[in-house]
Amino acid sequence: MPALARSTHRAPDRDPAWLGRLFWLCAAVVVLWPLAAATEFKPWLLFDARSLGVAGRFLRGFWPPAHSPDFLVLAASEAWRTVAIATAGLTLALLLAVPATLLSTHVLSVSALSGRMARGPFWVRQSVRWALVVLRSVPELVWALVFVRVVGLGPTAGVLAIALTYGGMLGKVYGEILESGEAHATETLLRNGSSRLQAFLFGLLPQNAAELTSYTVYRWECAIRSSVVLGFVGAGGLGQLLDGSMKMFNGGEVLTMLCVFVLLVALADRMSAGLRTSLG
């Protein structure tokens, strides 16, 4: 009897879903092949003898890393400036995103409590949402190029570029987080005469504070990385110093700054992980 039971419940010889998986695999190949052809994606060129020789000579130029005391002090100073650019830019982005979120969030609409939002508040919310779309649609690199022309070279251009792009991003995601939460407490407060700010502070914010903070810290990490890229267009920080060393073909300085940047991102990641743990 046990032998019969084992034979009855024996595992199938083949995966019953293999046909579906094979179909989707073939469909992915059919879709991705023309995309790879359009982008001239040829990874085998990386392993060509000539390409390997060029890459080897290029990488040898990075050794040894620059380690003079004066340069290390300069790199540390620019790394600190990079963090300052990211932090100041994100702070300005919050000053832009928080009011835009309060204006564009449907849950905080008093007129919508009756079932249909009034025409005036509806168009105000739509206008704010479209403004946020415009802000986050323009990459921070483009904003930096604009502000470098307006305010000149330096960190100010980087701060303003991060503030505008990240303000649009934060405003959009904050609104989605607030509207995806439980709205009963907020609606109850609004129906009993509370202002929208009070409904936000005592209804929406407590239940969404951890998620909002986690996303804000993640965006701060992204702002640190972005501030380095913005330095290549003259927006100051570690990126501008890195751009100058690359143009001078000083591989040792480039390697040192890359190591500093990796350490900077690692420290930011550890800080954000600790903050998420304390909140969670």
N, C-alpha and C positions, 0 to 999 in steps of 0.2 A: 504493500500500500504506500509506504513512504517513497519507494522508487517511482511508483506511478504518479504521485504528486509532484515529484521533482521533474519528471518528464513533461507533465502537463504545464508547469510554470517555467519551462526552460526559456532562456533569453532568446529573442529572435536572432536569426543568422545575419540579418542585415538591418541597417538603420531604416525604420519605416518612413522617415522624412527625407531620405537621401535624394529623391527625385526633386522635391521642392528646393532643397539646398543647391542642387546642381543647376536648376533653372535660374535661381537668383545669382549664382556665381557667373553663369554665362551672360545674364543680363548686365551684370556689373562690368564684365569685360567689354561687352558691346558698347556700353555707355562711356566707359573710361578710355577706351582705345582712341576714338577720334579726339578726345580732350588732350590726351598725351601727344598725339600727332600735331594738334593745333599749337601747343606750347613748345614743340620741338624738344620734348623731354627725352634725353638720351643718357641715362645714367651710366651706361657702359663706357662712355668717354672718360669718366673719372679714373678708370683702371687702365687707360691707354699708357704706354711706356713714356710717351712725350709728356702727357699730363702729370704723371707721377713724378717725373724729373723736375718739372716746373714747380709742383707743390712742395717737393723736398727742398729745393733751393729757397723757396719762399719761407718755409717754416724754420729753416736753419738761421734765417736772419733775425728770428725772435730771441735767439739765445746768445749770450746770457741776458737775463732780465736786468733792467736798470735798477740799481740799488744804492745809489749815492744818497747820503742823508738829505741834501737839498731837494732832490727830486722826490724822495719819499714824503717829505713835508709838503711839497707842492701837490702831490697826488692826494694826500690826506685832506688838504685844504679844499681841493676841488671836489672830492667825494662829499665832504660836508656841505659844500655849496649845492651839490646835486640833491642831497636830502632836503635842504632848505627850499630849493625850487619846487620839488615835489610836494612838500608839506604846505607851503604858501599857496601853490596852485590849487591843491585839493581844498584848502580852507575857503578860498574864494569860490570854488565850485560848489561847496556846501551852502554858502551864502546865496548862491544863485538857484541851487536845486531845491532847497527846502521850501522857500515860498512858492516856487513853480509847482512842487508836488502838492502843496496844500490847495493851490488854485485849480489843479487839473484832476484831483482825485474825486471820482464820482461819489464815493461813500460819504464825503464831507459836504455834499450838496444839501442844503435845507429844502430847496424847492423840489428835489427829487423824492422827498419823503412821501409826497402825495401820489407818486407813481410815474410822473413825467416831469423832467427837468424843464424849468422855464427857459424861454428862448435866449434871454440875455446871458444867464449863467452858462447855458450850453455853448454859446459861441465864444465866451471868455475861455472856457476849458479847452475848446478846440483850438483856439489861437495859441494858448500856452503850449499845448501838445505839439502843434506844428513848429513853434519856436524851438522846442527841445529837439525835434527831428532835425531842424536845420543845424543846430549847434553840434550835435553828435555826428552828423553826416560829413562835416568838414573835418578831415584829420588834423590832429594837433600840429603835425609838421607843416601843413599849409597855413594854419593860424600863426605859427612861429615865423614863417617867411614874411607874412604880412606885417607882424609886429616888429620884426627886425628892421623893416623899412620905416616904420612909424616912430619907434622909440630908440632905434639903434641897437648895436650889438650888446649883449649882456643878458643877465638872468631875468630881467623884467619881461622880455619877450617870451621866455619859456614859461614864466609864471602865468601870464595872461593866456597863452595858448592852452596850457593844461586846464586853466579855470573854465574856459569856454567849452572845450570838447567834453571834459569830465562833468561839467555842470549839466550838459544834455544827457549824458549817460546816467548819472546819478538820479536826475529827475525822472527819467523813464522807469528805471528799475525800482526806485522808491515807490512810485505810484503803483507798479504791478504788485509789489510786496504788500502794500497797504490794502489794495483791493482784493487780494487773494485771501486775506485773513477773515476772521469772524467779525461781521459788521453789526451784530445785534446790540452790543453794548454801546457802540457809537450812535446808532440810530435812536436808541433809548435816551441817551443824553441830549441829542438834538431835539427830539420830540418834547422833552421836558424843559426846554428853554436854554440849554447850554449853548455857548458860542461854538463856532467851528474849531477855534483854537483849543478850547476846553475839551471838546469831543476828541480832538486829536491827542492831547496830552494824557487824558484819563481813559480813553477808549481804545484807540488804535495803537498808540506808542507802546504801552506796556506789553502787549502780546506780540509785537513785532520788533522789539528793541534788539534782541539778539541777532536776528537775521539782518536787520539794517546795519548794525555795527559790523558784522562779519563782512558784508559786502563793501562797506566803506573802507575797512582795513585792506581788503583785497585790491580795491582801486588805488589805495595808497602805494601798495607794492607795484602796481602797474605804472603809477605816476613816476616812481623812481626809475624804472626802466625807460619810460618815455623821455624823461628829462635828459638821459644820456644821449638818446637819439637826437633830441632837439639841439644839443650842443654842436652837432655837425652843420647846422645852418646858422651858427653864431649866437645861440641862445644861452651860452655860458655853461659852467659846470664841467664835469669830468669829460663829457662828450666833446666839448670844444678843445680841451687839451689833447684828447685822443686823436681828434681830427688833425691837429697840427703835427703830432708825432708821426702819423701815417703819411702825411704829405712830405715829411722830411725823411721818410724811409728809415725811421729809427725804430726797428723792431723790438729792441730791448725795452724801450719806454712803453711801447704798445702792450707788450706782454705783462709788464708790471701793472699797468692800468686795468687790463682785463682781469688780473687776479684781484685787484682792489674792488672792481665792480662785482665780481662773483662773490667776494666776501660781503659786500654791501647788501646784495640781494639775499644772501643766506641769513644775515642778521635780521633783515626785514621780515623774512619768512618765519624765523624763530619768534620774533616779537608778535607777529600776527597770530601764530599758532598758540602762543601763550595766552593772548587776549581772548581767542575763541574758546580755549579751554576754560578760562575763568568765567566766561559768559554762559558756556554750555552746561 
